[in-house]
Amino acid sequence: MSFNPTVDQDKCTGCEECVDICPVDVYEIVDGKSTPVNAEECVGCDSCVEVCPEGAITVEEA
């Protein structure tokens, strides 16, 4: 099963919480915003969704 993490760039403040908590390094900060640069590595744990203070991240089954 694969997952598709997305970040709402309008909501993201670049706090790096998702970068820090992701166990498989899906996210990096690009131009001040979180970007799923390794989306194919996502294991669907939802840690990033839970830690994001802005509610900018969603993870859906692909």
PyMOL commands that set and color helices and strands:
alter all, ss='L'
color gray80, all
select helices_A, chain A and resi 17-21+39-41+47-51
alter helices_A, ss='H'
color red, helices_A
select strands_A, chain A and resi 3-7+27-30+33-36+57-61
alter strands_A, ss='S'
color yellow, strands_A
deselect
rebuild
show_as cartoon
